Amino acid sequence: MPARILILDAIANNRIVLKVKMQSAQFDVDACANRADAERAMARNRPDLILMNVADPSQDHHAFCTALRNAPDTASIALIAMGISDTALARFAALDAGADDVLPRPIDDTLLLARIRSLLRVRSVGQELFLRESTSRALGFEDARQNFEMPAKIAFVSASPDVHAPIIDALSQDLRSPVTPIGMDVALGIETPKTAPDLLIIDASAIADDERKLFSFVSDLRSRIGTRLAAQLIIAPPNQPEVTALFLDLGADDAVSHGVSPAELTLRAKALIRRKQQHDQLRATVRSGLNAAITDPLTGLYNRRYLAPHLARMADQAAVSGREFAVMMLDIDHFKTINDAYGHAAGDMVLIGIADRLRENLRAIDLVARVGGEEFLVAMPRTSVRQAKLAADRLRRMVNNLPFALGTTQQPINVTISVGVAVSNDDVIAGPAVAQLCDNADQALYVAKSAGRNQVVMSKSAA
């Protein structure tokens, strides 16, 4: 399902033009002229991102930004402030009020869409981490998170650290954490997340000197194990919005033009550090609080104890967003025959192998669990009927196409799975019918097994 964007602008022509652009980019859009209309629209359909003209003199939209950030129900909504004068003071005021980014008019469409994609990507990760963390607290494994800031590790990546010494010194003082100048080769040599900085400030202002190298560098940092979780703040060349947009699409968390005020640079850096540390806390909660009690010891997948509260929260999110989610039931065909012919140790190796293939071929936001001896469940938020069917068939082929190794003393064997799929409808989203959705997927699995196995069957409710 497409993300939902709320446009808040008192000028009708601005709303119309922006709405057309957002719809052309395949977003769902609500457009409002004032705060009261926006609050009513948000009550009906919670937006993923708000585009707000904070220059409207008739209303205090800076106060609205602050209110959104301070309310638990709206704090995670991404927010872009538009329409302000392109001055250091105006930009700082909007960011300080709670905006994630500021785009003075005239707005470059390429940059705007890149900013939106970047913010939605970060928001999706944060939502999934919070969903998993809140599930563990509901199960009683962890206390609520304590929101406090820890000393941050910050690196300034530049080919000429001496030139940037004044900026580095000022940032160290304003952020109250040492900022270490490093070269690109040092950054690429970081091997583990534990040794990586919380924030990498990357000077790309002289991109004309080596454009392709810098683009590759930013993408490479995001893909490497050591630095993939580190926040990235790019100092981009001035007056080149298409270059800034490309950095964002390559994985940068934020980007500013060369010459930005030290106050704005500090404010953006603080926001990125705060978000990075929050995500780290959420990941730590999931790792330490849940593993022993709610994972299957053989496969490492989640077990039934974890499923109920997680699926309930997934349904709650679907109710807020109005988006479908899918549940798949997967069963190994003729698993008893495998145990009888090759032994239970071989059966365990098949279970572990299938769990690995499922994990490796699903999105980070998807949930995979072992719910029985040879039965698995996959839950996929924000997934349509068509997407669920394609994903189920892809998983079936990933299991079927490659034989499973049984150790050095036996030949690899071929294994197949059957899959039943159900997708939520309005009734499921509106009420506590998650158990029925799982039953629908289980019934579809029974049909797949009865029809000859090694196939995907969609529940009638999802057809």
Secondary structure as GFF3:
##gff-version 3
##sequence-region A 1 463
A	DSSP	beta_strand	4	8	.	.	.	ID=ss1
A	DSSP	alpha_helix	12	24	.	.	.	ID=ss2
A	DSSP	beta_strand	28	32	.	.	.	ID=ss3
A	DSSP	alpha_helix	35	44	.	.	.	ID=ss4
A	DSSP	beta_strand	49	53	.	.	.	ID=ss5
A	DSSP	alpha_helix	61	70	.	.	.	ID=ss6
A	DSSP	beta_strand	78	82	.	.	.	ID=ss7
A	DSSP	alpha_helix	88	97	.	.	.	ID=ss8
A	DSSP	beta_strand	101	103	.	.	.	ID=ss9
A	DSSP	alpha_helix	109	138	.	.	.	ID=ss10
A	DSSP	beta_strand	154	157	.	.	.	ID=ss11
A	DSSP	alpha_helix	165	175	.	.	.	ID=ss12
A	DSSP	beta_strand	179	182	.	.	.	ID=ss13
A	DSSP	alpha_helix	184	188	.	.	.	ID=ss14
A	DSSP	beta_strand	199	203	.	.	.	ID=ss15
A	DSSP	three_ten_helix	207	209	.	.	.	ID=ss16
A	DSSP	alpha_helix	211	223	.	.	.	ID=ss17
A	DSSP	beta_strand	231	236	.	.	.	ID=ss18
A	DSSP	alpha_helix	241	249	.	.	.	ID=ss19
A	DSSP	beta_strand	254	257	.	.	.	ID=ss20
A	DSSP	alpha_helix	262	294	.	.	.	ID=ss21
A	DSSP	alpha_helix	304	321	.	.	.	ID=ss22
A	DSSP	beta_strand	325	332	.	.	.	ID=ss23
A	DSSP	alpha_helix	335	342	.	.	.	ID=ss24
A	DSSP	alpha_helix	344	360	.	.	.	ID=ss25
A	DSSP	beta_strand	367	370	.	.	.	ID=ss26
A	DSSP	beta_strand	375	381	.	.	.	ID=ss27
A	DSSP	alpha_helix	385	400	.	.	.	ID=ss28
A	DSSP	beta_strand	417	423	.	.	.	ID=ss29
A	DSSP	alpha_helix	426	430	.	.	.	ID=ss30
A	DSSP	alpha_helix	434	450	.	.	.	ID=ss31
A	DSSP	beta_strand	456	458	.	.	.	ID=ss32
A	DSSP	three_ten_helix	460	462	.	.	.	ID=ss33
###
